Amino acid sequence: IRDGSHVDKVSLRRVFKEFGFDVRIFEDLKAKNLCYCIEDLAKYDFSSYASLVVCILSHGIEGAVAGVDGKIIKINELKYKFNSNHCPTLNGKPKIWII
């Protein structure tokens, strides 16, 4: 678990709530569970939303993040789930990734 994650989580939640975002928090996920959460999120109907912001607070390496189990996930594999084929209700809308 990354030192400072709790402080960052609280700050990010506050800021995004102030901007009117719906905030969902998932903590201490193994790599497999992070992938499941992203897949579930990509199935959501974003028709009434203007954008998507995903924040991942984790250790990792260039281009990848680690689950709490130390297994690595490529960021592009996560982002791929939100392209127009997989998540059409976000087509043409900003998708912001904070890693």
C-alpha positions as CSV (number, residue, x, y, z in Angstrom):
1,I,0.0,0.0,0.0
2,R,1.4,3.4,-1.0
3,D,2.3,5.8,1.8
4,G,0.1,8.9,1.6
5,S,-2.7,7.2,-0.3
6,H,-5.2,8.0,2.4
7,V,-4.5,11.7,2.3
8,D,-4.5,11.7,-1.5
9,K,-7.8,9.8,-1.6
10,V,-9.5,12.3,0.8
11,S,-8.2,15.3,-1.2
12,L,-9.2,13.8,-4.6
13,R,-12.7,12.9,-3.3
14,R,-13.2,16.4,-1.9
15,V,-12.0,18.2,-5.1
16,F,-14.0,16.1,-7.5
17,K,-17.2,16.3,-5.4
18,E,-16.8,20.1,-5.4
19,F,-16.8,19.9,-9.2
20,G,-20.0,17.9,-9.2
21,F,-18.5,14.5,-10.1
22,D,-19.9,11.2,-8.8
23,V,-17.1,9.6,-6.8
24,R,-16.6,5.9,-6.3
25,I,-13.6,4.6,-4.4
26,F,-12.2,1.1,-4.5
27,E,-9.3,0.4,-2.2
28,D,-6.5,-2.1,-1.8
29,L,-7.3,-4.0,-5.0
30,K,-5.3,-7.0,-6.3
31,A,-4.4,-6.6,-10.0
32,K,-7.2,-8.9,-11.0
33,N,-9.8,-7.0,-9.0
34,L,-8.7,-3.7,-10.4
35,C,-9.2,-5.1,-13.9
36,Y,-12.7,-6.3,-12.9
37,C,-13.6,-2.9,-11.5
38,I,-12.5,-1.2,-14.7
39,E,-14.4,-3.7,-16.8
40,D,-17.6,-3.1,-14.7
41,L,-17.1,0.7,-14.9
42,A,-16.8,0.5,-18.7
43,K,-20.2,-1.2,-18.9
44,Y,-21.9,1.8,-17.2
45,D,-24.2,4.0,-19.2
46,F,-22.4,7.4,-19.3
47,S,-25.1,9.0,-21.5
48,S,-25.9,11.7,-18.9
49,Y,-22.2,12.3,-18.0
50,A,-19.9,14.8,-19.7
51,S,-16.6,13.1,-18.9
52,L,-14.8,10.3,-17.0
53,V,-11.9,10.7,-14.6
54,V,-10.1,7.7,-13.3
55,C,-7.5,8.1,-10.5
56,I,-5.3,5.2,-9.6
57,L,-3.1,5.6,-6.5
58,S,-0.5,2.9,-6.7
59,H,3.1,2.0,-7.2
60,G,4.1,0.8,-10.6
61,I,6.6,1.2,-13.4
62,E,6.5,3.3,-16.6
63,G,3.2,2.6,-18.4
64,A,1.9,0.2,-15.7
65,V,0.5,0.1,-12.2
66,A,0.7,-2.6,-9.6
67,G,-2.1,-4.2,-7.6
68,V,-1.6,-4.7,-3.9
69,D,-0.5,-8.2,-4.8
70,G,2.5,-6.7,-6.7
71,K,1.2,-7.9,-10.1
72,I,1.5,-5.4,-12.9
73,I,-1.2,-4.1,-15.2
74,K,-0.5,-2.1,-18.3
75,I,-2.3,1.2,-18.2
76,N,-3.2,0.9,-21.9
77,E,-5.0,-2.3,-21.2
78,L,-7.2,-0.4,-18.7
79,K,-7.8,2.6,-21.0
80,Y,-8.7,0.3,-23.9
81,K,-11.9,-0.6,-22.1
82,F,-13.2,2.9,-22.6
83,N,-12.7,3.2,-26.4
84,S,-15.8,3.8,-28.5
85,N,-16.2,0.1,-29.2
86,H,-16.2,-1.0,-25.6
87,C,-17.9,2.1,-24.0
88,P,-19.9,3.9,-26.6
89,T,-21.7,6.2,-24.2
90,L,-18.3,7.9,-23.6
91,N,-17.6,8.3,-27.3
92,G,-16.3,11.9,-28.0
93,K,-16.2,12.7,-24.3
94,P,-13.0,13.5,-22.3
95,K,-11.5,10.5,-20.4
96,I,-8.9,11.7,-17.9
97,W,-6.5,9.2,-16.3
98,I,-4.6,10.4,-13.2
99,I,-2.0,7.8,-12.3
